[in-house]
Amino acid sequence: MKFLDLFAGIGGFRLGMESAGHECVGFCEIDKFARKSYKAIHDTKGEIELHDITAVSDESIRRIGRVDIICGGFPCQAFSIAGNRRGFEDTRGTLFFEIARFASILRPKYLFLENVKGLLNHDGGATFETILGALDELGYNVEWQVLNSKDFGVPQNRERVLIVGHLRGECTRRVFPLSKSGQQVDSIKEQYSNTITTRYGNSQGAGAYIVESKSQKVRTIGNIHIAGKLPGNHDQNSRVYDTDGLAPTLSTMQGGGQEPKIIQRGHGYNQGGEHDIAPTITSNSYQENNLVKIIDFYNKITKDEVGTLTSSGGGSTVRAGSFGVTDGYRIRKLTPRECWRLQGFPDWAFDKAQKVNSNSQLYKQAGNSVTVSVIAAIAKELE
């Protein structure tokens, strides 16, 4: 089927959709650096290219022609007037309205959207209810599920709500809930009937806003392996993750050392191991790499010696068990390539983007993207 890629970023939706055999007819992305990566990765020759979605006229949308699916990880702006229950009218002034506007003109069979999990309970659920009401008014039955990237082949703990809208009157089938393997849960496949529109589900699992349908809650619980904590004021940014564990949710990571950190085993004379990012260069660089140091996790400082030991394992100024040793390991931030891998992008795609963008942009683009494998699992269910 033919799809339109809105809020396209670097093309995470596109890679997932194309892997399922769907064809992209055009894309829209306002960020010029993201567009550079997108056009370096994907063959966009002859396609419709749009920039600022709010500046696209209704007539320009009509000229796009037939589209079966509209995709988009739309920004979650505050819905200041959400909750008035005026459906489509309540979404005006938000970027979600732009998706609704495209849908009202192009009338695709499917809407395939992604957003942060918090969208479901924003403003006590009024925001999401407004979105559902707007799509209902446009003629779409809607289903959704919170999915975690760690269940779809990448070691990243990233929960996002995936939303699928079905145009009433078209021959479409239910998509959610999906299992961890990306397959449908057979026990709840039902047919639609044309009676009363009802909302089911909650903010923690799968749900639907469709005609006389039911759903079951789907929740996944997993462990994150935390190897330690660096000095710093921000807990999430200071955590150090085991290479065999799960990376934290990638954010846009715009400077300030906010990139996720991992520990790396020592190798040969260099106790920091072979690394892509060099440690600070000093006159005694060898010692800088030889990280046999004591970490005081409570005071968030690095020491050369442990404090006075007590029967409780701590000292007068620390809590019990607050010291750790980094013997034989080097702590480093994830590289841009690793962040792209955590979003399911193949290395060839990263290599093309790296030629046209700086590392700071590559970090930001990874954090803003969708996880390709999650999109691919859902795309296979659209037919």
N, C-alpha and C positions, 0 to 999 in steps of 0.2 A: 504494500500500500504506500501511497505518497504521503509524506509528512512535512510539516513546516516547523522549523526549529526556532522558537522564540526564547529570548533571554539566553542565547546560545552558549555564551562563555567560550570555552575552548573545544566544545563539541562532545562532551560526555554523553549527552542524550543521543547525539548522532551516531557515535561509534556503537552504542548498544542497540539502537534501532537498525542500523545497517547490518549488524551481525545476525539479526533475525530476518534479513531479506527485504526490509522496507527501504524506500527510496526518498532521499531528501530533495525537495524542490526549491528551498530557499531558507535563509536564516536571518535573524535580527539580533544584533549585539551592539550596545552603545560604547563599550570600552575599547578604545583603539588598540591597546596592547593585547587584549584577549582576541580581537579580530585578527591581529597579526599571527598569533598562534593557530587560530582556527583555520585561516586560509593557507597556512604553511602545512598543516596536517591533512586537510581535506581538499578534494578536487571540487572547487566551487565554480568552475568555468561554466558560464551559461545559466547560473542559478540567480534567483532573486536575492539581492543583498540589501538589507535594511539596517539602519543605525539606531537613531532615537525613536523608539516605538511610539512615543507620544506625538511625534511629528508626522507619522504615517497617516495619510488621509484615507477616508473610507473608500474613495475611488481607487486608490492604489491597492488597497486590500482586495477589492473586487477583481482587479486585473491579475491577481495571483492565479485565479482559476480553481480547478478542482483540487481539494485537499482532503485526504481521508483521516488524517490525524494531526492535531496541533499538540506539540510538546513544549514544555517550558518549566524551568525551575525559577518561578517568579520571586522577586524580592518580597520579603514580608514587611511591608510598610504598616504602620499603625493605622487601624481602621477607626478613626476618631468618631465616626457616626454609626459604627456597627451596633446592632442591637435594636435599632428602630424598626426592624423587620419590614423594610421596604424593598427587599430583594435586590434586583439589578440596580435600582437607583442608589442604594446604600454603598455600592462599590465605586461610584464615580469619584474621580480624584485620586484613586489608588492605582498601582500598576496592575493589580489583578483585573481591574476594569478593562485594561488593554487586551488581556486574553479573552475576556467576555465579549469585547467589541469584535475581535477577529472571529470568534466563534459565531456571533450573531450574523455575520456577513457570509462566512465561508461554509458554515453548517457541516463541519466534519463529523464522521461517524464517532470518533473518539476524541476526548481530551485527555492528555497524559501529563500530569503535573507533579511537581516535587516541592517540598518545603520543609522547614525545620519542624520537629515534633511539637514544639511549643505552640505552633499555630492552632492546634486542636483545643488548647485550653486558654488561649489568649483572651483576655477580658471575660473570663468565666465561661468561655465557649461561644460568646456572642459573635466574635469575628468569624469563626468557622461556620456558624449557623447562617450568617449573612452570605458567605460564599456559596453554601449549599442552596440557599434560597435564590440567589442570583442565577445559578446554573439550572435550577429547577424551572425558573421562569423562562429561561432560554430553551427549555425542552430537553434537558439532560438529566438522566438518572445517574447518581454518583455513588461510587464505592471507594474505600480507602483502607490502607493498612500501614502501620508503623513497621518498617523493616530496618534491620541492622546490617551494615556492610560486612561485619565479621561472619555473617552466615552465608555470604555469597562469594567466598573464595579469596578475600583480601583480609589481612590482619589489621583491620582498623575498627575501633568501636565507634560507629557512626549511625545514630538512629535518625531516620527521616520519615516523614509521612509521604507516601505515594498515593496519588489520587487519580482515578480513572473515571471519566464521564462518558456515558453512553447516550447517543442521540436516540430519542424515542422514535419508534417506527422502523429503525434499522435493525438488521439481523446481527446482533452482537451477543457475546456470551460473557458471563461473569469471569473476572480475573482473580479476585481475592477471596479468601486468604491464600497466600503462598506459604509453603513450608520452608524450612531452612535450606532445602535442596533446590528451591525455586520452582517446585511443582505445586499444582493446585491441590488443596485439601478436598478430596472427592466428596466427603460427607455433607458438604453444604452447597453443592451446585444445584441451584433451583432455576426454574423458569419464571420469567416476569408475568404478572397479570396486570390488567388495566383497571385498577380500582383506586385504592387510597394511597397517597404518598406519605411515607413514614420514615423517620430517621431512626437508625439503629446503631449500636456500637458505642464506644467510649474513647477517651483520649489515650488509652494504653494499648489498644490492639487494633483489630480490624473493624470496619463498620460500613454501613451503606445508607444512602439516602435515595431509595428507589421505590418502585411500586410493589407493595405487598411482598417484601423479601425479608429474610432473616440472615443473621451472621453470628459467628462465634468469636469469642475473644482469642487473640493469638498473642502470646507474650514470649519473649526469649530472654533468658538470663544467662550471662556469661561472666567469666572472671578476667580481670586485667592484671597481668603480672607486672608489678612495680618493683624495680630493683633498688631504688633509693630516691633521695631527694637532694637537689642542689640548693645552695643558699639563695634566698630570694623571697620576695613578698607575695608572689602569685603562685598559689599551690599547684594549679594545673600546669603552668609553664615550667615549674621547677622539678617536676617529677621526672625520674629517669626510668625508662622502660627496658625490660629484658628483650634481647633480640629474638627470643622464642615466644614472646608474649604478644599482646595486641597494642598497636599504636593508639594514642588518644584520638579523639575526633579532630581532624585537620580543620584549622581555621584559616583566615586570610593571612595571619602571621606577618603583619607588616612591621618588621623591625623589633628592636628591643630584646633580641634573644628569645623570642617567643616560640621558635620552632621546637617541635618535640625532640627530646634527648634520648639517646640509647647508649648502652655500655658496649664496649668493644674489647675483645680479648687481646692480650698482649701478644707480640710476635717478635722473636729474636731479641736483638738488643733494644728494640723500641717497644717499651712496655705499653705504649699506646696503640700498637697494632698498625696495620696498613690502613691509612685513612685518606679520605678525599678532601677533608678540610684540615689544614695544618694547625697545630697548636701555636700559641703565642711564641714568637721567636725572641729568645733572650741570649745573653752572652754565654750562659750555661744551658744551651738548648737541650742537651742530652738529659739533664736532670728534669727539665720541664716536661719531657715526654715520659719520664719514669715516675708514674703516678702511684707511689706507695704512700698514701696520705690517710689521715684520720678525718672523718666527717663528723662534726657535732650537729646532728640533725635538729636538736632542740634550739640551739642558739644560731643555727643556720650559718656556720662558719667552717672553714677548713683549717685543721691544725696539723702540726708535725708530731704531736704527742697526745696521748689520751689523758683525760683528767683523773684525779684521784679515785680509785675504785672503792666502792662501798659494798656492803652485803646485798644491796638492792641493785647493784650493777651500774650505778651512776655516781655523780659527785654532788657537792654542795650547791652547785649552780645549774645542774642539769637533771633531767628525769632519767629514770632507770632505762637501760637499753637504748640510749639515744646516740651512741657512737657506732660508726661503721667504718670499714676499711675498703679502699678501692684498689687493693694490691693486684697488680697484673691487668688492670683494666684502664681504658681511657673513655671518658664521657664526651660524646660529641653530638652535635645536632644532626638531624636527618638532612640529607642532601635534597636538592630539588627533584632529582631523578627518583629518589626513594619515595618522596611525597606523591609524585605522579603515579608510581607503581601502587601505592596504597589506595589510589582512586581507580585502579584497574586499567590504567593506560599502558599500552605496549611501549617498549623502549624506542621503537622507530618513531612513534608519535612525539615522544619527548625530544628526541634528537632533532626533529624538524623545528619544534618550537624553540629549542635552545638557540638555534641559529638566528632567531629574530627577536629574542627577548632577554632581558637581564634576569639574574637569579631572583631578585626581589619580586619581579613580576611573575616568575615561574612559581614561586612559593604561593603568592596571592592567588594565582589561577588554579592551583591544586586545591587550595582551601575553599574556593568558591564553586568548584565543580561538583557534579554528581558522580557517584560511583558507577562506572561503566557496567560492571557485572550485574548490579541490581537492575539497571535499566534493561539490560539484555534479557534477563529472566522474565520480566514483565512483557517486553516487546514480543517474545515468542508466543504469548497468550493472546495477542491482538490479531484477529483474523476476520 
